[in-house]
Amino acid sequence: MLTYTASVAIGSKTYGGTINSIYLTLIGTERCSDRTPLDKSLFDYFAGTVVSVDISVEEILGDIVLVKLETEKGLINDQWYCTYINVTTPFRNCVEFPCYRWISNEKEVFLRDGKGRLPQDDNYKEYRRKELESRQQQFRWKEWRSGFPMNIDADSGTELPLDIQFEVAKSVDFNLNYVKAIGNLGLNKLMMLFQSSWNDITDFRKIFVNIKNTVSENVMQNWNKDNFFGYQFLNGCNPVMLSKCMKLPDKFAVTQEMVKGSWIEAGNIYIADYGLLEGVQANDTDPNTKQYLAAPFCLLYKNSHNEIVPIAIQLSRQTTAGVGNTIFLPSDNEYDWMLAKMWVKSSDFNVHQLVTHILRTHLISEVFAIAMYRQLAAVHPVFKLLIPHVRFTIAINTAGREKLLCTSGLFDKANSTGGIALVQVIQKAMKTLTYKSLCFPDALKARGVDNKDDLPNYYYRDDGMMVWEAVKSYVSDVVRIYYSSDKAVQDDEEIQAFVQDVCISGMKNCPKDCEFPNSLKTREELVEYLTVVIFTASAQHAAVNFGQYDWYAWIPNCPSTMRKPPPTQKGQVDMKYIMESLPDRGRACWHLGAVWALSQFQDEEVYLGVYPDKHFTEQAVIEATKTFHEKLAELTMIIKSRNETLILPYQYLLQTEIPNSVAV
């Protein structure tokens, strides 16, 4: 008799309960073993438990290519998390079978060994087909709102496939989190005065009683300075709005006489254009508080100190100059200029939340995740590459739709783009969303901000490019391990189905010229595509999410809503009007609680380049992953060294600050 030993690793995620009968079968290239029961007395659901079972056979099985798990249906629908199964042969060879999934009500589960295989190179295509048929039944597309990217067909977290639900320790309740945030920040008493206005800008300091944050305190001290206002377009929470101004937009009534000493021909003029908000209906969910939106132009100038400073702001979009198309200037009186800048920052905040953050990281990453589960078998090397970067993304978005973005959800409580505005803004943004705008270098070039000499001190760009190149290099290494030629990419029916599902299904509401590819022809195209997926979920999300408390905690710097209409003439506002425009006490508290909760890392966060689940088992990929991690460590040292010279360090793209996936 010959003996094989199967070691079954039970994950720490497993729920307690009574195990139903479980059987294991080894499938080799020559024959199969008998169906062998796992000893239930050893199956105790303890974290890290490894259950071993000896399987005796009369003849050698050949190479072990599959492990079959069978569960007998019992009175109780038990579920357990299988991390991996390692099989030791009679010749002491060990074959690894990664699992990393729940075993619940499925009658049979087939595990492939850890070697990544393209479909055209796989001798066991039938198992891939069955796996994908099952996944496509679980991961169904749905349109939550007309014109949005498609999402998972589930109305709550409990309806999601078990493998993508939050772990017990990471269950999400936005209401509970925000109430906790408000309590932690000492805002409970202020919440009782919900719709009352603040008396003066300094009153916002009352919210800072429990804040211990260097960046936020710096914002509080410097928010009204023009150079600090401009700095945030480079390195604040929404560092994607600034474009080099080559020609003034038609509806922008600024003239050369208004901005003496600086003009477009010099090549140092930039613009932030919030035209996306034009015609959007402001949040009207609270009948007791009228709220307003504007669609500003903000013209900025790079001065001799390499500072970006605002030189002209227009809050309206009339077709001709005159009343209602007023150009506000730094030479205006203190209150006119202060309020004009507040309006720009309020618009920036709302575009950031809905477009830069929610649409262009959360919703896009969910599309990639759903298509991956639907079209790539677990043995596919691209599935192994991407799975750490979609962790909890579908779950967090489902919770967001259920509690945050829904009608009367938390988004409506504080933001002027709540209510109907939320839908209108994302619908409009979808009409201009392109694939190339997700490619970091292309996006910078399209805005004319890619040149370090022209625009220094743009740390989001500089650090982002380093991270992009590191990710791209890692992806390229992995792709070249499995794809020997461009033809191998073309012949990969699963990867072609993946990008086609993204284009035709997930992003079907984008315009026809959105550039999302529906096929890939070269390894270079595949590398870029996968780099987009990983970078969007990790570095881009980190850059635009985890600084929210830093930059938005001081309410006057980024008002989440405005309660008075934008001024149409100069000399008509005073501090009383400004305070009546800014969020009231209740909305300010909800806003602060929200940005605090959104800026928190998870207790067991997994950061870029760290992959605790061993989906890849080949040495070549393990070495490529090690090189990737080392490169990220080098970048961290470079960024930290630079930050030592800065008054306000830029830390959002440190490897230790970039979670692998969109999970908060």
C-alpha positions in Angstrom: 0.0 0.0 0.0 1.1 3.6 -0.7 0.1 6.5 1.5 -0.6 10.1 0.5 -1.2 12.6 3.3 -3.5 15.6 2.8 -3.1 18.5 5.2 -6.3 20.7 5.3 -5.7 24.2 6.7 -8.8 25.7 8.3 -8.8 29.5 8.2 -9.2 31.7 11.2 -12.3 33.2 9.6 -14.3 30.0 10.2 -17.6 30.3 12.1 -18.3 27.9 14.9 -20.8 25.1 14.5 -21.2 21.4 13.9 -19.4 20.0 10.8 -21.4 17.9 8.4 -19.6 15.0 6.8 -16.7 16.0 4.6 -15.0 13.8 2.1 -11.7 14.2 0.2 -10.6 12.6 -3.1 -7.3 12.9 -4.8 -7.3 13.0 -8.5 -4.1 12.1 -10.3 -3.1 11.9 -13.9 -3.3 8.1 -13.8 -6.1 7.4 -11.4 -8.1 8.7 -8.4 -8.1 7.8 -4.7 -11.1 6.4 -2.9 -13.4 8.9 -1.2 -11.9 9.5 2.2 -13.7 11.1 5.2 -12.1 13.8 7.2 -12.1 13.0 10.9 -14.8 15.3 12.4 -13.3 15.0 15.9 -10.2 16.8 14.6 -12.3 19.5 12.9 -12.7 21.9 15.8 -12.9 25.3 13.9 -10.0 26.6 15.8 -8.0 29.4 14.1 -5.1 27.9 12.1 -6.2 24.3 12.6 -4.6 21.9 10.2 -6.4 18.6 9.8 -4.3 15.7 8.3 -5.7 12.6 6.7 -3.8 9.6 5.3 -5.1 8.2 2.1 -4.0 4.7 1.2 -3.9 3.5 -2.4 -2.7 0.3 -4.0 -1.1 2.0 -7.0 0.5 5.3 -7.7 -2.0 8.0 -8.7 0.4 9.9 -11.0 0.8 13.6 -10.7 -1.9 15.0 -8.3 -3.8 17.6 -10.3 -7.0 18.0 -8.4 -8.4 17.7 -4.9 -12.2 17.1 -4.6 -14.0 18.1 -1.4 -17.6 16.8 -0.9 -20.0 17.9 1.8 -23.0 16.0 2.8 -26.0 18.2 3.4 -27.0 18.1 7.0 -29.7 19.6 9.1 -27.5 22.6 9.8 -26.0 24.6 6.9 -22.4 24.7 8.2 -19.7 26.6 6.5 -15.9 26.6 7.0 -13.1 28.5 5.5 -10.4 26.4 3.8 -7.0 28.2 3.4 -5.2 25.5 1.5 -4.7 21.7 1.1 -1.2 20.4 0.9 -0.7 16.8 -0.4 2.4 14.9 0.4 3.1 12.0 -1.9 4.6 8.6 -0.9 7.9 10.0 -2.4 7.8 13.0 0.0 6.9 15.5 -2.7 4.5 18.2 -1.6 1.9 19.6 -3.9 0.1 22.8 -2.8 -3.6 23.4 -3.5 -4.5 27.0 -2.6 -8.1 27.5 -1.7 -8.8 30.7 0.3 -12.6 30.3 0.1 -15.6 29.2 2.0 -16.9 25.7 1.8 -20.6 25.8 2.5 -23.6 24.5 0.7 -21.8 23.3 -2.5 -21.9 19.6 -2.9 -18.5 19.4 -4.7 -15.5 21.7 -4.8 -12.6 21.0 -7.0 -9.2 22.6 -6.1 -6.4 23.0 -8.6 -2.8 22.9 -7.7 -1.1 26.3 -7.2 0.5 26.6 -10.7 -1.1 29.3 -12.8 -2.5 28.1 -16.1 -3.8 29.9 -19.1 -7.0 28.3 -20.5 -5.3 27.4 -23.8 -2.6 25.5 -21.9 -5.0 23.7 -19.5 -5.8 20.0 -19.9 -8.7 20.3 -17.5 -10.9 22.9 -19.2 -14.1 21.3 -18.1 -13.4 22.2 -14.4 -12.7 25.8 -15.5 -16.0 25.9 -17.4 -18.0 24.6 -14.4 -16.3 27.0 -12.0 -17.1 30.0 -14.2 -20.7 28.9 -14.8 -21.2 28.7 -11.1 -19.6 32.1 -10.5 -21.6 33.8 -13.2 -24.8 32.7 -11.5 -23.5 34.3 -8.2 -21.9 37.4 -9.7 -24.7 39.0 -11.7 -24.7 42.6 -13.1 -27.3 45.1 -12.0 -27.8 48.8 -12.6 -28.4 50.5 -9.3 -29.0 53.9 -10.8 -29.5 54.7 -14.5 -26.3 55.9 -16.1 -24.0 54.5 -13.4 -21.4 51.8 -13.8 -23.0 48.4 -13.3 -22.7 46.8 -9.9 -23.3 43.5 -8.1 -26.9 42.2 -8.0 -27.3 42.4 -4.3 -29.3 44.8 -2.1 -27.5 44.1 1.1 -24.2 42.5 2.3 -26.0 39.3 3.4 -27.0 38.7 -0.2 -23.4 38.7 -1.5 -21.6 35.5 -2.2 -20.0 34.3 1.0 -16.4 34.6 -0.3 -16.7 38.4 -0.8 -18.6 39.3 2.4 -16.9 41.2 5.1 -15.3 39.2 7.9 -17.2 39.3 11.2 -14.6 41.7 12.6 -15.0 44.1 9.6 -18.7 44.3 9.3 -19.7 47.8 8.2 -22.5 49.9 9.6 -22.1 53.5 8.4 -24.6 54.9 10.8 -22.9 53.3 13.8 -19.4 54.3 12.5 -20.4 57.9 12.1 -22.2 58.1 15.4 -19.1 56.6 17.0 -17.0 59.2 15.1 -19.2 62.1 16.4 -18.8 60.7 19.9 -15.0 60.3 19.6 -14.7 63.9 18.3 -16.8 65.3 21.2 -19.6 66.6 18.9 -22.6 65.3 20.7 -23.7 68.5 22.3 -23.2 70.5 19.0 -25.4 68.0 17.2 -28.3 69.0 19.4 -28.2 72.5 17.8 -28.6 71.0 14.3 -29.7 73.8 12.1 -28.2 76.8 14.0 -25.5 78.8 12.3 -22.0 79.4 13.7 -21.3 83.0 14.8 -17.8 83.4 13.5 -15.1 81.5 11.6 -13.3 81.0 14.9 -16.3 79.1 16.3 -15.2 76.2 14.1 -12.3 75.7 16.5 -14.9 74.3 18.9 -14.9 71.1 16.8 -11.2 70.9 17.1 -11.3 70.2 20.8 -10.5 66.5 20.4 -8.5 66.7 17.1 -4.9 65.8 17.3 -3.8 66.0 13.7 -0.8 68.0 12.3 -2.2 68.5 8.8 -5.6 69.6 10.0 -4.1 72.1 12.5 -2.0 73.5 9.7 -5.1 73.8 7.5 -6.9 75.6 10.3 -4.0 78.1 10.6 -3.4 78.7 6.9 -6.6 77.9 5.0 -7.3 81.5 3.9 -3.9 82.2 2.5 -3.8 82.2 -1.3 -0.7 80.1 -1.6 -2.2 77.4 0.7 -5.4 77.5 -1.3 -3.4 76.8 -4.4 -1.2 74.2 -2.8 -4.2 72.0 -2.2 -4.8 71.6 -5.9 -1.4 69.9 -6.1 -1.3 67.8 -2.9 -4.6 68.0 -1.1 -7.4 65.5 -1.1 -8.5 66.1 -4.7 -5.2 66.6 -6.6 -6.7 65.9 -10.1 -8.5 69.1 -11.0 -5.7 71.4 -12.1 -5.0 71.7 -15.8 -2.6 73.9 -17.7 -4.7 76.7 -19.3 -3.9 77.0 -23.0 -7.1 78.8 -23.9 -9.8 80.4 -21.7 -13.2 78.6 -21.8 -15.9 80.4 -23.7 -18.0 81.2 -20.6 -15.1 82.5 -18.5 -15.2 86.3 -18.7 -11.8 87.1 -17.2 -9.7 89.6 -19.2 -5.9 90.3 -19.3 -6.5 93.6 -17.6 -8.0 91.9 -14.6 -4.9 89.7 -14.0 -2.1 92.1 -14.7 1.4 90.5 -14.5 0.3 87.1 -15.6 -1.2 85.7 -18.8 -1.6 82.5 -20.7 1.3 83.1 -23.2 3.8 82.8 -20.3 2.9 79.1 -19.8 2.4 79.4 -16.1 -1.4 79.8 -15.9 -3.6 76.9 -14.7 -7.3 76.4 -14.4 -9.7 74.3 -12.3 -13.0 74.0 -14.1 -16.1 72.7 -12.2 -18.4 72.7 -15.3 -19.6 69.2 -14.2 -21.8 70.9 -11.6 -23.5 73.3 -14.1 -27.2 72.7 -14.1 -27.1 70.2 -11.3 -30.0 70.5 -8.8 -28.7 71.0 -5.3 -29.7 68.8 -2.4 -33.4 69.5 -1.5 -33.9 66.6 0.9 -34.3 68.9 3.9 -37.3 71.3 3.5 -36.1 73.4 6.4 -32.7 74.2 4.8 -32.2 75.5 1.3 -28.9 74.4 -0.2 -26.9 75.6 -3.2 -24.4 74.6 -5.8 -22.2 76.6 -8.2 -20.0 75.6 -11.2 -16.9 77.8 -10.8 -13.9 78.6 -12.9 -10.8 79.2 -10.9 -7.7 80.6 -12.7 -4.4 80.1 -11.0 -0.8 81.4 -11.5 2.6 79.8 -10.8 4.5 82.7 -9.3 8.3 83.3 -9.0 8.4 81.2 -5.8 6.9 78.2 -7.7 3.7 78.7 -5.7 0.3 78.1 -7.3 -2.0 81.0 -6.3 -5.5 81.9 -7.4 -5.8 85.1 -9.6 -9.5 85.0 -10.7 -12.7 83.2 -9.8 -16.0 83.1 -11.6 -18.9 81.4 -9.8 -21.5 81.5 -12.6 -21.7 80.5 -16.2 -23.6 83.2 -18.1 -22.9 83.4 -21.8 -21.8 87.0 -21.6 -20.0 89.1 -19.0 -21.9 91.3 -16.6 -24.1 90.9 -13.6 -24.1 87.2 -12.5 -20.8 86.6 -14.3 -18.7 88.5 -11.9 -14.9 87.9 -11.8 -13.6 87.9 -8.2 -10.0 88.9 -7.7 -7.4 88.9 -4.9 -7.6 92.7 -4.9 -11.3 92.6 -3.9 -12.4 93.2 -0.3 -11.6 90.5 2.2 -15.1 89.0 2.4 -15.7 88.9 -1.3 -12.4 87.0 -2.0 -12.8 84.7 1.0 -16.3 83.7 0.0 -15.3 83.2 -3.6 -12.6 80.8 -2.6 -15.0 79.0 -0.2 -17.3 78.4 -3.1 -14.5 76.9 -5.2 -13.5 74.6 -2.3 -17.1 73.6 -1.7 -17.4 72.6 -5.4 -14.1 70.9 -5.2 -15.2 68.9 -2.2 -18.4 67.7 -3.9 -16.7 66.7 -7.1 -14.1 64.9 -5.1 -16.5 62.9 -3.2 -18.7 61.8 -6.1 -16.4 61.7 -9.0 -12.7 61.5 -7.9 -13.4 59.2 -5.0 -16.7 57.2 -5.4 -16.9 56.9 -9.2 -13.3 56.7 -10.2 -12.1 54.4 -7.5 -15.0 52.6 -5.8 -17.4 52.0 -8.6 -14.7 51.4 -11.2 -12.9 48.9 -9.0 -16.2 47.1 -8.4 -16.7 46.7 -12.2 -13.2 45.1 -12.5 -13.9 42.9 -9.5 -17.2 41.5 -10.8 -15.8 40.9 -14.3 -12.8 39.1 -12.7 -15.0 36.7 -10.8 -17.3 36.1 -13.7 -14.6 35.5 -16.4 -11.3 34.3 -14.8 -11.0 30.8 -13.2 -9.1 30.6 -9.9 -6.2 28.9 -11.6 -5.8 31.8 -14.1 -2.6 33.7 -13.2 -4.4 37.1 -13.7 -7.1 36.0 -11.1 -4.2 35.2 -8.7 -2.7 38.5 -9.4 -5.8 40.6 -9.0 -7.7 38.9 -6.1 -5.8 40.8 -3.3 -6.7 44.0 -5.1 -10.5 43.5 -5.0 -10.7 42.3 -1.4 -13.9 43.7 0.2 -14.5 46.1 -2.6 -17.9 44.7 -3.6 -18.8 44.5 0.1 -17.9 48.1 0.9 -19.8 49.4 -2.2 -22.8 47.3 -1.3 -22.8 48.7 2.2 -22.4 52.2 0.7 -25.4 51.8 -1.6 -27.4 50.4 1.3 -26.6 53.0 3.9 -24.6 55.9 2.5 -25.7 56.8 -1.0 -29.3 55.7 -0.9 -32.4 57.9 -0.5 -32.3 59.5 2.9 -28.8 58.0 3.4 -26.0 59.6 5.3 -24.7 61.4 2.1 -27.9 63.5 2.2 -27.2 64.8 5.7 -24.3 67.1 5.0 -23.5 67.5 1.3 -25.0 69.9 -1.3 -24.7 67.0 -3.8 -27.0 64.8 -1.8 -30.5 63.8 -3.1 -31.0 64.1 -6.9 -27.6 65.9 -7.3 -25.8 62.7 -6.4 -27.4 60.9 -9.4 -27.0 63.8 -11.8 -23.3 64.4 -11.0 -22.3 60.8 -11.5 -24.4 60.5 -14.6 -22.7 63.5 -16.1 -19.2 62.3 -15.1 -19.8 59.0 -16.8 -20.3 60.8 -20.1 -16.7 62.0 -20.0 -15.0 59.0 -18.3 -12.4 57.3 -20.5 -10.1 54.4 -20.0 -7.0 56.5 -20.7 -8.0 58.9 -17.9 -7.4 55.9 -15.5 -3.9 55.5 -16.8 -1.9 57.7 -14.5 0.8 59.0 -16.9 -1.8 59.7 -19.6 -4.1 61.5 -17.2 -1.2 63.8 -16.1 -0.2 64.5 -19.7 -3.8 65.2 -20.7 -4.0 67.9 -18.0 -0.6 69.4 -19.0 0.9 68.8 -15.5 3.3 66.0 -16.3 6.5 68.1 -16.5 8.3 68.5 -13.2 10.2 71.6 -14.3 7.1 73.4 -15.4 5.2 72.5 -12.2 7.4 71.6 -9.2 6.3 70.5 -5.8 3.5 68.3 -7.2 4.1 65.4 -4.8 0.9 63.5 -5.8 2.3 63.4 -9.4 5.8 62.5 -8.4 5.0 59.8 -5.9 2.2 58.5 -8.0 4.5 58.0 -11.0 7.0 56.1 -8.9 4.2 53.8 -7.6 2.7 53.4 -11.1 6.1 52.3 -12.5 6.7 49.9 -9.7 3.2 48.3 -10.1 3.7 48.2 -13.9 7.1 46.5 -13.6 5.7 43.9 -11.3 2.7 43.2 -13.6 5.1 43.0 -16.5 7.2 40.4 -14.7 4.2 38.3 -14.0 2.7 38.6 -17.5 5.9 37.5 -19.1 6.2 34.5 -16.9 2.9 33.2 -18.2 2.5 34.8 -21.7 5.4 33.9 -24.1 4.1 36.1 -26.9 1.4 38.5 -27.9 -0.4 35.6 -29.5 -0.8 34.0 -26.1 -2.7 37.0 -25.0 -4.9 36.9 -28.1 -5.6 33.2 -27.6 -6.5 33.6 -23.9 -10.3 33.4 -24.1 -10.8 34.1 -20.4 -8.7 37.4 -20.4 -10.5 38.5 -23.6 -13.9 37.7 -21.9 -12.8 39.7 -18.8 -12.0 42.9 -20.7 -15.1 42.5 -22.9 -17.3 42.1 -19.8 -15.9 45.3 -18.3 -16.4 47.2 -21.6 -19.8 45.8 -22.7 -21.5 45.1 -19.4 -19.8 46.9 -16.5 -19.1 50.2 -18.3 -22.0 50.0 -20.8 -23.2 53.5 -19.7 -20.0 55.1 -20.9 -20.1 56.8 -24.3 -18.8 54.9 -27.3 -15.6 56.8 -27.4 -14.7 55.9 -23.8 -11.7 53.8 -25.0 -12.4 50.9 -22.7 -10.9 48.1 -24.8 -13.1 45.1 -25.6 -10.1 43.0 -26.5 -6.3 42.9 -25.9 -3.9 42.1 -28.6 -0.4 42.5 -27.0 1.3 41.8 -23.7 2.0 45.5 -23.5 -1.7 46.2 -23.6 -2.4 43.5 -21.0 0.3 45.0 -18.7 -1.2 48.5 -18.9 -4.7 47.2 -18.3 -3.8 45.2 -15.2 -1.7 48.1 -13.9 -4.8 50.3 -14.2 -6.8 47.8 -12.2 -4.2 47.5 -9.4 -3.2 51.2 -9.3 -6.8 52.4 -9.2 -7.7 50.1 -6.3 -4.6 50.8 -4.3 -2.6 54.0 -4.8 -5.2 56.1 -6.5 -7.8 55.3 -3.8 -5.2 55.9 -1.0 -4.3 59.3 -2.5 -7.9 60.6 -2.6 -9.4 58.9 0.4 -7.1 58.8 3.5 -6.4 62.5 3.5 -10.1 63.5 3.9 -9.9 64.2 7.6 -6.6 66.0 7.1 -8.0 68.5 4.6 -11.7 68.5 5.3 -11.8 68.6 9.1 -11.6 72.5 9.1 -15.0 73.2 7.7 -14.3 76.7 6.2 -11.5 75.1 4.0 -13.9 72.7 2.3 -17.6 73.4 3.1 -19.7 70.3 2.3 -22.7 72.5 1.5 -23.6 76.1 1.1 -26.8 77.6 2.5 -26.8 80.9 0.6 -26.6 81.4 -3.1 -23.3 82.4 -4.6 -22.8 86.2 -4.8 -23.4 87.8 -8.2 -21.9 91.2 -7.3 -19.0 92.5 -5.3 -19.4 94.4 -2.0 -22.6 92.7 -1.0 -21.4 90.2 1.6 -20.1 90.4 5.1 -19.0 87.9 7.8 -22.7 87.3 8.8 -23.5 86.3 5.2 -20.5 84.0 5.1 -21.5 82.3 8.3 -25.0 81.9 7.1 -23.6 80.3 3.9 -21.4 77.8 5.6 -22.8 74.4 6.9 -24.8 74.8 10.1 -23.7 73.1 13.3 -25.5 69.8 12.6 -24.2 69.4 9.1 -20.7 70.4 10.1 -20.7 67.7 12.7 -22.1 65.0 10.3 -19.4 66.1 7.8 -16.6 65.9 10.3 -17.8 62.5 11.5 -18.0 61.2 8.0 -14.5 62.3 6.9 -13.1 61.0 10.1 -14.6 57.5 9.6 -13.6 57.4 5.9 -10.0 58.3 6.8 -9.4 55.4 9.2 -7.4 52.4 8.2 -8.7 49.0 9.1 -7.4 47.1 12.2 -5.9 44.4 10.0 -5.2 46.4 6.8 -3.1 44.7 4.1 -0.9 47.1 2.3 0.4 47.2 -1.3 2.9 44.5 -2.1 2.0 42.4 0.9 0.1 39.2 0.0 -0.5 36.9 2.9 -2.7 34.5 0.9 -0.4 32.4 -1.2 -2.3 32.2 -4.5 1.0 31.9 -6.5 3.2 28.9 -5.7 5.8 29.1 -8.5 9.2 30.4 -7.5 9.5 32.8 -10.5 6.4 34.7 -9.3 7.4 34.6 -5.7 10.7 36.2 -6.7 8.9 38.9 -8.8 6.7 39.7 -5.8 9.7 40.0 -3.5 11.3 42.4 -6.0 8.1 44.4 -6.1 8.0 44.7 -2.3 11.7 45.7 -2.2 11.0 48.4 -4.9 8.2 49.8 -2.9 10.4 49.9 0.2 12.9 51.9 -1.8 10.2 54.3 -2.8 9.2 54.7 0.8 12.7 55.7 1.7 12.9 58.2 -1.1 9.5 59.8 -0.1 10.4 59.9 3.6 13.8 61.6 2.8 12.0 64.2 0.7 9.4 64.7 3.4 12.0 65.6 5.9 12.6 68.8 4.0 8.9 69.8 3.9 6.9 71.7 6.4 3.9 69.7 5.4 5.0 66.1 4.5 3.1 64.3 1.7 2.6 60.8 2.9 -0.5 59.4 1.1 1.6 57.3 -1.3 4.0 55.7 1.1 3.7 51.9 0.7 2.7 51.7 4.4 -0.2 54.1 3.6 -1.6 52.3 0.5 -4.0 49.4 1.2 -4.1 46.8 -1.5 -7.8 47.4 -2.3 -10.8 49.7 -2.0 -12.2 48.5 1.3 -13.3 51.7 3.1 
